[in-house]
């Protein structure tokens, strides 16, 4: 049996892209699939039921420990597994991927985001250092793409950047599993609530969203699912007058997220207009659509093409709490419009924006890697 090993020092356990989609798809296709990642004993057991062997990393404390100690441990565990293909998911693992490539292994680099542009918006990096680190990250990815067998990217936009380095690039979009978060919605299930699901940060619009909740005329509440990634973002959000209209839920498992989506009448994804956002395809946007929710999204050209083009939501200025509140009130005040837009989004996911279609491309890509 052909052995595949996914390596991640930055992600956790049952990560949606790495485990739920890629690893589970590969295991179901008959590959001996291994994943080295931070994981709990319960997550290890759950992964085994899907045919994926998780090799958990030791706990790390702080970014430096993760990027140095945990990356080294990740490499050591992976090397001992002696896989045929190594599929790495983090930039700090690129040097170890190059070592594996030199030793004769086929290595795939999975670019989840446009890393150089993402670094430019990292609040924890001093402003003066961002351009330097961004350039260094770009050079690291360039070197890796030259050495590795191939590169997988999460969006067509990122693919175009890597095609300037290597011809062996394929985009595997992070589209949702069609039935995971959807279901039959009974009459009365929808509450006067909107939702946000994912990492919570200032650049992801949390300050403007919470401020908007203090401005809505419909008395809608916000179901906030996820953890704050920044202390400052949490302080700003909780000092806002709109915080009294927030149901803070913290991290939830996928079944709990599904329940939140089923009781909400719209999903919010109003990221700030930063370089790494305007050409991104956020997973949560498609998950809202898959659950039959109309989407209130930032008015970036690409996002507008998806949302307005499929008539499945409203696009607003993400920097304007008034605009966000206005969109929420419009959907709250017109349940038939919200239902129609939700159904349109669901149809778009079934027709195009779904993981099964991307799974076919992933498995075809792996067959070509092994056949080469």
Beta strands, then each sheet from edge to edge (+ up, - down):
strand 1: 3-12
strand 2: 32-38
strand 3: 52-56
strand 4: 85-88
strand 5: 106-111
strand 6: 150-153
strand 7: 169-171
strand 8: 193-197
strand 9: 221-225
strand 10: 246-250
strand 11: 266-269
strand 12: 294-298
strand 13: 313-316
sheet 1: 3+ 2+ 1+ 4+ 5+ 6+ 7+
sheet 2: 10+ 9+ 8+ 11+ 12+ 13+
end
